[in-house]
Amino acid sequence: MGYLLEIKEEANREVVEAFVYYENKREGLGEEFLDDLDSYFSRITANPEHFPSRRKPYREAVIKRFPFIIIYEILENRIVVYSVFNTWQDPDKKKS
């Protein structure tokens, strides 16, 4: 079954912020972040149940190279990404 990827506005905003941050750190690092993120999105859409469900119904894909977690839900034929959460942030923000 093919899954459609839907990225919510908040998650998209988090991705843009991370991209800008990494590009300011080193030119090209933001692109590396996006490439890594895209590979995780591909893995999630190919096998969405691979990543653990910490708090049902949400699943979390931990990005190894960058300190981020992709928080998503499987809804029929869609993968809905609610957050691309920076783990260096306040952990209580993740709960909301």
C-alpha positions as CSV (number, residue, x, y, z in Angstrom):
1,M,0.0,0.0,0.0
2,G,1.3,3.4,-0.9
3,Y,1.1,6.2,1.7
4,L,0.7,9.9,1.0
5,L,2.8,12.2,3.1
6,E,1.0,15.2,4.7
7,I,3.2,17.7,6.6
8,K,1.3,20.0,8.9
9,E,2.0,23.7,9.0
10,E,3.7,23.6,12.4
11,A,6.0,20.8,11.3
12,N,6.9,22.7,8.1
13,R,7.7,25.8,10.1
14,E,10.0,23.7,12.4
15,V,11.8,22.3,9.3
16,V,12.3,25.8,7.9
17,E,13.7,27.1,11.2
18,A,16.1,24.2,11.4
19,F,17.2,24.7,7.8
20,V,18.0,28.4,8.4
21,Y,19.8,27.6,11.7
22,Y,22.0,24.9,10.1
23,E,22.7,27.1,7.0
24,N,23.8,29.9,9.3
25,K,26.1,27.4,11.1
26,R,27.8,26.2,7.9
27,E,26.8,26.8,4.3
28,G,25.4,23.5,2.9
29,L,24.6,22.0,6.3
30,G,20.9,23.1,6.0
31,E,20.7,21.1,2.7
32,E,22.3,18.1,4.4
33,F,19.6,18.4,7.1
34,L,16.9,18.5,4.4
35,D,18.4,15.5,2.6
36,D,18.5,13.5,5.8
37,L,15.0,14.5,6.7
38,D,13.8,13.5,3.2
39,S,15.4,10.0,3.6
40,Y,13.5,9.6,6.9
41,F,10.2,10.7,5.2
42,S,10.9,8.0,2.5
43,R,11.5,5.4,5.1
44,I,8.3,6.3,7.0
45,T,6.1,6.2,3.9
46,A,7.6,2.9,2.8
47,N,7.2,1.3,6.2
48,P,5.3,3.5,8.7
49,E,5.0,0.9,11.4
50,H,8.7,0.5,11.6
51,F,9.1,3.3,14.1
52,P,7.8,3.0,17.7
53,S,4.6,4.3,19.1
54,R,5.6,6.1,22.3
55,R,2.1,7.7,22.9
56,K,-0.6,6.2,20.9
57,P,-1.6,6.9,18.1
58,Y,1.6,8.9,17.5
59,R,4.9,7.4,16.3
60,E,8.4,8.8,16.6
61,A,11.3,8.5,14.2
62,V,14.5,9.6,15.8
63,I,16.9,11.2,13.3
64,K,20.4,9.9,14.1
65,R,22.6,12.7,12.6
66,F,20.6,15.7,13.8
67,P,18.8,16.1,17.2
68,F,15.3,15.8,15.8
69,I,12.3,13.5,16.2
70,I,9.6,13.2,13.5
71,I,6.2,12.8,15.2
72,Y,3.6,11.3,13.0
73,E,0.4,9.3,12.8
74,I,-0.8,6.7,10.3
75,L,-4.3,7.6,9.1
76,E,-5.7,5.1,6.5
77,N,-3.5,5.8,3.4
78,R,-1.8,8.9,4.8
79,I,1.1,9.7,7.0
80,V,0.5,12.9,8.9
81,V,3.6,14.6,10.3
82,Y,2.7,16.8,13.2
83,S,6.1,17.9,14.3
84,V,9.8,17.8,13.4
85,F,10.8,18.3,17.0
86,N,14.2,19.6,18.1
87,T,15.2,17.5,21.1
88,W,17.3,20.3,22.5
89,Q,14.1,22.2,23.1
90,D,11.9,22.0,26.2
91,P,10.6,18.4,26.3
92,D,7.2,19.7,27.6
93,K,6.6,21.4,24.2
94,K,6.6,17.9,22.6
95,K,3.7,16.9,24.8
96,S,1.4,19.6,23.5
